[in-house]
Amino acid sequence: MHQPGPVPDPADVPPFPATGRRVLVSGASRGLGRALAQAFAANGDRVAVHYGSRREEAEETLAELPGTGHVLLGADLADPAATARLAAEAAAALGGIDVLVNNAAVNTPHPPATTGYEEWTDAWQRHVAVNLLGTANLSHLAAHRMIAAGTGGRIVNIGSRGAFRGEPDHPAYGATKAAVHALGQSLAVALAPHGIAVASVAPGFIETDRVAHRLAGAGGEAIRAQSPFGRVAAPAEIAAAALWLASPAALWASGTVLDVNGASYLRT
């Protein structure tokens, strides 16, 4: 395992590039992950498109990306060994990792009052394994490569509004996303001396194929009414925020949790 060397003088760290970077996006087979991969590819970056089990959809993502040099990689982020292989394969295929976007997550309903204990414990174990530990492990692996390269880097975590307002039917999701926000802030402090900025995006409801059924009918109207704009986010809007946080201009935003929820939930 690589051990970080002496803390570099910031003046000795080369400027972080705005384009042409090596970017690993986890959970990029569809929805927000696909939009994230598209945003970075359109920016002129080369993207490693990660998928857990949806290979065909991930292949569609890869085929739609502008530019060249992109790669498709599969791994179960609940498995630390598979996560290590993913980081190694991404670094080998791209020639390194400049940006990591931690998007992969599970979000299955498990309301406390009606979920059996076995199903409850399974849900918590899976959410923690993927949403929190998968994010932590992949961040560690990417950060060590960034430190070894000596050129700085960016880690952007996709968190959630639910970390603040609660998720009554998905409590493990809300809890693990809150932990991801805290992890990002800890990493921001720890990795800043190496020129690595870490930040999180906390979206509200996003319009994707996975939740299309929830946006239908009266339930959908209620969800859209949560925002004074009367709608939910497009995936590209969240991807744009992540792209900015990964940019050279956003170094001083390291440690932030950026609310991108259309004023549907305001923190004080």
C-alpha positions in Angstrom: 0.0 0.0 0.0 1.4 3.4 -1.0 2.2 5.6 2.0 1.9 9.4 1.4 5.2 11.2 1.4 6.1 14.7 2.8 3.4 17.3 2.5 4.3 19.4 -0.6 4.6 23.1 -0.8 1.5 24.3 -2.6 3.7 26.4 -4.8 5.3 23.2 -6.0 2.0 21.5 -7.0 1.3 22.0 -10.8 -1.9 23.8 -11.6 -4.9 21.5 -11.6 -6.2 21.2 -15.2 -9.6 22.3 -16.3 -10.0 19.7 -19.0 -8.3 16.6 -20.3 -8.5 15.0 -16.9 -8.8 11.3 -16.0 -12.2 10.9 -14.3 -13.7 7.9 -12.6 -17.5 8.1 -12.1 -19.0 5.3 -10.0 -22.6 4.2 -10.6 -22.6 5.6 -14.1 -24.9 3.2 -15.9 -28.0 5.4 -16.0 -29.8 8.4 -14.5 -27.6 10.8 -12.6 -24.5 8.7 -13.1 -25.0 8.8 -16.9 -25.5 12.6 -16.8 -22.3 13.0 -14.7 -20.3 10.9 -17.2 -21.7 13.0 -20.1 -20.9 16.3 -18.4 -17.2 15.4 -17.8 -16.8 13.9 -21.3 -18.3 17.0 -22.9 -15.8 19.0 -20.9 -13.0 17.2 -22.7 -12.2 14.7 -19.9 -11.7 11.0 -20.3 -14.2 9.0 -18.2 -14.1 5.5 -16.6 -17.8 4.5 -16.6 -18.4 2.2 -13.6 -21.3 -0.1 -13.2 -22.4 -2.6 -10.5 -24.7 -4.9 -12.3 -26.3 -3.0 -15.2 -23.7 -3.6 -17.8 -26.0 -3.1 -20.8 -27.1 0.3 -19.6 -23.5 1.2 -18.8 -22.6 0.2 -22.4 -25.3 2.7 -23.6 -23.7 5.4 -21.4 -20.3 4.7 -22.8 -21.5 4.7 -26.4 -23.2 8.1 -26.0 -20.1 9.9 -24.5 -18.5 12.5 -26.7 -14.8 12.3 -27.2 -12.5 9.3 -27.0 -10.5 7.4 -24.5 -13.4 6.4 -22.3 -13.6 3.0 -20.6 -16.2 0.7 -19.1 -15.5 -1.0 -15.8 -17.6 -3.2 -13.5 -17.3 -3.9 -9.8 -19.4 -4.5 -6.7 -18.4 -1.7 -4.4 -19.7 -3.7 -1.4 -16.6 -5.8 -1.9 -13.3 -4.1 -0.8 -11.2 -6.3 -3.1 -13.4 -5.6 -6.1 -13.2 -1.9 -5.3 -9.4 -2.1 -5.2 -9.5 -3.8 -8.6 -11.7 -1.1 -10.0 -9.4 1.7 -8.9 -6.4 -0.1 -10.4 -8.1 -0.8 -13.7 -9.3 2.8 -14.0 -5.9 4.1 -13.3 -4.3 1.7 -15.8 -6.9 2.5 -18.5 -6.8 6.2 -18.1 -3.1 6.6 -17.1 -4.1 7.8 -13.6 -7.0 9.4 -11.7 -7.4 13.1 -11.4 -11.1 13.2 -10.4 -13.3 10.7 -8.6 -17.1 11.2 -8.5 -18.7 9.0 -5.9 -22.2 8.5 -7.3 -22.9 4.8 -6.8 -25.5 4.1 -4.2 -28.4 1.8 -3.3 -31.8 3.1 -2.1 -34.4 0.4 -1.4 -37.4 1.1 0.8 -37.4 -0.3 4.3 -40.0 1.7 6.4 -39.3 0.9 10.1 -42.9 0.2 11.1 -43.6 -2.4 8.4 -40.2 -4.0 7.6 -39.3 -7.3 9.1 -36.2 -7.6 11.1 -34.2 -9.8 8.7 -35.1 -7.5 5.8 -34.3 -4.5 7.9 -30.8 -5.7 8.8 -30.1 -6.7 5.2 -31.1 -3.3 4.0 -28.8 -1.5 6.5 -25.9 -3.8 5.7 -26.2 -3.2 2.0 -26.7 0.5 2.3 -23.6 0.9 4.6 -21.5 -1.4 2.4 -22.2 0.4 -0.8 -23.1 4.0 0.1 -20.6 4.6 2.9 -17.9 2.0 2.8 -17.8 1.8 -1.0 -17.4 5.6 -1.1 -14.8 5.6 1.6 -12.7 2.8 0.1 -12.8 4.2 -3.4 -11.9 7.7 -2.1 -8.9 6.2 -0.2 -7.7 4.4 -3.3 -8.1 7.4 -5.6 -6.5 9.8 -3.1 -3.4 7.7 -2.7 -2.9 7.7 -6.5 -3.4 11.5 -6.6 -0.9 11.9 -3.8 1.6 9.7 -5.6 1.2 11.7 -8.8 1.8 14.9 -6.9 -0.6 16.9 -9.1 -3.5 17.3 -6.8 -7.0 16.1 -7.6 -10.7 16.3 -6.9 -13.2 14.1 -5.1 -16.9 14.9 -5.4 -19.4 12.9 -3.4 -23.1 12.7 -4.4 -25.0 13.0 -1.1 -28.6 13.9 -0.6 -31.1 16.4 0.8 -32.4 13.4 2.8 -29.3 13.5 5.0 -30.7 16.7 6.6 -34.5 16.3 6.4 -34.8 12.6 7.0 -36.0 9.7 4.9 -38.8 7.9 6.7 -39.2 5.1 4.2 -35.5 4.9 3.4 -33.7 5.6 6.8 -30.5 3.8 5.9 -30.2 5.9 2.8 -30.6 9.1 4.7 -28.1 8.0 7.4 -25.5 6.8 5.0 -25.7 10.0 2.9 -25.2 12.0 6.1 -22.2 9.9 6.8 -20.9 10.6 3.2 -21.2 14.3 3.8 -19.2 14.0 7.1 -16.6 11.8 5.3 -16.2 14.4 2.6 -15.5 17.1 5.2 -12.9 14.9 7.0 -11.2 14.1 3.8 -11.2 17.8 2.7 -9.1 18.7 5.8 -6.9 15.7 5.6 -6.1 15.9 1.8 -5.8 19.7 1.3 -2.0 19.7 2.0 -1.7 17.4 -1.1 -3.7 19.7 -3.3 -6.8 17.5 -3.3 -10.2 19.2 -2.8 -13.2 17.2 -1.6 -16.8 18.4 -1.7 -20.3 17.0 -1.8 -23.5 17.7 -3.7 -26.8 17.3 -1.8 -29.5 17.0 -4.4 -33.2 16.9 -3.9 -35.5 14.8 -6.0 -34.1 14.1 -9.5 -36.2 13.1 -12.5 -34.8 9.7 -13.7 -36.2 6.6 -15.2 -35.8 4.8 -11.9 -38.3 7.1 -10.1 -40.6 7.9 -13.0 -43.4 5.9 -11.3 -43.1 8.1 -8.2 -43.6 11.3 -10.3 -46.9 10.0 -11.8 -50.3 11.1 -10.6 -51.0 12.9 -7.3 -47.9 11.7 -5.7 -45.8 13.3 -8.4 -47.6 16.6 -8.0 -46.8 16.5 -4.3 -43.1 15.9 -5.0 -42.9 18.7 -7.5 -44.7 21.0 -5.1 -41.8 20.6 -2.6 -39.9 23.1 -4.7 -41.2 26.7 -5.2 -40.2 26.2 -8.9 -42.9 23.5 -9.1 -40.7 20.8 -10.5 -37.8 18.4 -9.7 -34.2 18.5 -10.9 -33.0 17.4 -14.3 -29.9 15.1 -13.9 -27.9 17.5 -16.0 -28.4 20.3 -13.3 -26.8 18.1 -10.6 -24.1 17.0 -13.0 -23.3 20.7 -13.7 -22.8 21.3 -10.0 -20.4 18.3 -9.7 -18.5 19.5 -12.7 -17.9 22.9 -11.1 -16.8 21.4 -7.8 -14.3 19.3 -9.7 -12.9 22.4 -11.5 -9.8 24.4 -10.7 -12.1 27.4 -9.8 -13.7 25.4 -7.0 -10.6 24.7 -4.9 -11.8 27.0 -2.1 -15.1 25.2 -2.0 -13.4 22.2 -0.6 -15.2 20.8 2.4 -18.6 22.2 1.4 -21.9 20.4 1.1 -23.6 22.1 -1.8 -27.4 22.1 -1.7 -28.8 21.7 -5.2 -32.5 21.1 -4.4 -34.5 24.0 -5.9 -35.2 25.5 -2.5 -37.2 22.4 -1.6 -35.3 22.1 1.7 -33.5 25.0 3.3 -31.0 24.4 6.0 -30.3 26.9 8.8 
